[in-house]
Each structure stands twice: as structure tokens, then as C-alpha cells.
Amino acid sequence: MVHTASARLNTHSFSPPSNRDPDNNQVELLIDNFEDVRDGKAYMQSPAFAENPIGVAFEPDTFVARLAGGASATELTRLA
């Protein structure tokens, strides 16, 4: 199956990669960036979040390549 990934934002609490299949159906997946909701809440009260509440851009194809290369969940969801 061929799909097209588009650039997305890592919105701190989750990363929403979005894909379209050959029939132009869109699927968006949410990947939690924190194992515990308390960690996410703490981050949202931090100076780093106050400085950039929108999130950071990431390339889904790079994300997939890192996963295929053996990157851990912690490495893939790291915000910096």
C-alpha cells in the first residue's frame, strides 16, 4: 500500500502523524509523548512549554526511519 505522509507538529502532549492512502482516505494517529498524565501536566506548566506552546515540526518519514533503525519510544517522543 502506498501512502503519503505530511509534515506535522509534535504538540508536546502527543504527536499526530496523518496519512492518506491511494484512495485519498486520511488517517490520523495520536502518539502520547508522556507515559504518565502527571508528567504531561507538569510539562505544560514548565518554562519550556510557556516559551513554545504550539509544538515543534517533525517529518513523519524521518520518524518512521528512526523507528525502523531501532530508536526507542523515549527517543521518538523526546521533545527536544
KEBAPA-464145 format. One line per field, with one value per residue: residue in one letter; residue number from 1; x, y, z of N, C-alpha, C, CB in turn. Coordinates in steps of 0.1 Angstrom, whole numbers. Glycine has a CB too. Example, Ala and Ser with C-alpha at 12.3 -4.5 7.8 and 13.67 -1.06 7.14 Angstrom:
<atoms>
r	a:s $
k	1:2 $
n.X	132:128 $
n.Y	-57:-22 $
n.Z	78:71 $
ca.X	123:137 $
ca.Y	-45:-11 $
ca.Z	78:71 $
c.X	132:129 $
c.Y	-33:0 $
c.Z	78:79 $
cb.X	113:141 $
cb.Y	-45:-6 $
cb.Z	90:57 $
</atoms>
This chain:
<atoms>
r	m:v:h:t:a:s:a:r:l:n:t:h:s:f:s:p:p:s:n:r:d:p:d:n:n:q:v:e:l:l:i:d:n:f:e:d:v:r:d:g:k:a:y:m:q:s:p:a:f:a:e:n:p:i:g:v:a:f:e:p:d:t:f:v:a:r:l:a:g:g:a:s:a:t:e:l:t:r:l:a $
k	1:2:3:4:5:6:7:8:9:10:11:12:13:14:15:16:17:18:19:20:21:22:23:24:25:26:27:28:29:30:31:32:33:34:35:36:37:38:39:40:41:42:43:44:45:46:47:48:49:50:51:52:53:54:55:56:57:58:59:60:61:62:63:64:65:66:67:68:69:70:71:72:73:74:75:76:77:78:79:80 $
n.X	8:6:13:9:27:24:41:41:31:47:29:36:21:12:19:7:7:-4:-19:-25:-41:-40:-66:-73:-81:-80:-60:-54:-32:-27:0:10:32:40:44:29:1:5:31:29:11:28:48:34:32:56:86:96:73:58:74:71:43:30:43:67:79:79:91:72:83:110:106:95:117:136:124:124:151:157:152:142:110:111:132:119:98:108:110:128 $
n.Y	-12:22:53:87:108:136:166:173:186:181:182:186:171:151:134:138:120:121:105:97:74:55:59:83:85:97:92:98:94:93:98:93:114:113:90:91:109:129:137:150:171:185:192:210:231:242:263:258:249:273:290:279:270:259:237:215:211:181:155:130:108:107:101:75:62:65:49:24:21:14:31:40:42:63:79:86:101:122:157:176 $
n.Z	0:-9:6:16:36:56:67:102:134:165:192:219:240:225:194:162:136:102:75:40:20:-11:-21:-12:14:47:76:110:136:171:192:223:242:268:294:317:328:347:342:317:324:342:324:308:325:326:320:294:279:281:266:241:232:210:197:180:146:128:107:93:78:86:112:110:98:119:138:125:125:150:171:204:221:240:228:204:212:225:233:226 $
ca.X	0:13:6:16:28:26:48:32:37:47:22:41:15:10:23:-4:10:-15:-15:-35:-39:-42:-80:-73:-87:-70:-60:-46:-29:-21:11:13:46:43:39:20:-6:11:43:24:6:40:55:26:33:71:90:98:60:54:81:67:31:25:50:78:76:87:88:68:92:121:101:95:131:142:117:130:165:158:150:132:98:116:139:110:88:116:105:139 $
ca.Y	0:34:63:100:114:151:172:175:192:174:192:183:160:140:136:133:118:120:98:95:62:57:63:96:84:102:86:105:86:101:91:100:117:111:78:94:122:139:143:159:183:192:199:221:242:245:274:253:250:287:296:274:262:253:225:216:204:169:148:116:98:106:94:61:57:63:37:12:20:9:41:36:51:75:87:91:111:133:169:185 $
ca.Z	0:-9:14:16:49:55:79:113:147:178:200:232:247:216:180:153:122:94:62:30:12:-26:-23:-6:28:57:89:119:147:182:199:236:244:282:299:328:326:356:335:307:331:347:313:303:334:326:312:280:273:281:256:228:234:198:194:170:134:126:94:96:72:94:124:107:96:132:144:118:128:164:182:215:223:247:219:194:218:232:227:221 $
c.X	9:6:15:16:30:33:37:39:36:42:25:34:13:15:13:0:-3:-11:-27:-31:-42:-56:-83:-81:-76:-71:-50:-44:-23:-11:13:28:50:37:28:14:0:24:39:19:18:47:47:26:48:74:92:84:56:61:76:55:25:30:61:74:84:82:85:78:105:118:101:109:138:137:123:144:168:157:140:121:102:123:129:100:95:112:116:147 $
c.Y	12:45:76:105:129:155:175:182:182:184:190:171:148:144:130:131:115:114:97:82:65:62:76:96:89:95:94:97:96:92:99:102:115:98:80:108:133:145:153:172:191:199:211:233:247:257:270:254:264:294:291:265:255:239:226:207:191:162:134:105:96:98:79:55:55:51:24:10:16:19:37:46:64:85:93:101:122:146:178:178 $
c.Z	0:-1:13:30:48:68:90:125:158:188:215:239:238:202:171:139:114:80:53:22:-3:-29:-17:8:37:70:98:132:158:190:212:238:259:287:310:326:335:349:325:313:336:335:308:313:335:318:297:273:271:269:242:230:222:195:184:158:134:113:97:90:80:107:122:105:109:139:138:121:143:175:192:215:230:237:208:199:225:225:222:210 $
cb.X	-9:15:4:10:39:13:56:26:29:62:8:38:2:-4:38:-15:20:-23:-9:-37:-48:-39:-90:-80:-91:-72:-55:-51:-19:-32:24:7:49:38:50:28:-21:15:51:13:-3:50:56:11:29:78:103:103:50:57:96:78:20:28:40:91:79:85:101:54:95:127:87:86:139:140:102:128:172:171:147:139:87:125:149:102:79:131:98:149 $
cb.Y	0:39:59:109:107:158:184:162:205:169:192:196:164:135:129:142:106:134:84:107:50:45:53:106:70:117:71:119:75:106:89:93:131:123:69:93:120:133:131:153:179:182:189:217:238:233:279:239:242:294:292:266:270:262:215:211:213:159:149:114:102:120:99:59:67:76:37:14:33:2:55:36:44:71:79:79:104:131:177:188 $
cb.Z	12:-24:28:6:58:53:76:118:151:182:198:241:253:215:178:154:120:92:65:21:17:-34:-18:-15:32:58:89:122:144:191:191:248:240:290:305:342:329:369:329:299:342:354:301:301:348:321:317:280:281:294:257:221:240:186:189:177:122:138:85:91:57:98:128:94:87:141:142:102:126:165:175:229:231:258:211:188:227:231:238:232 $
</atoms>
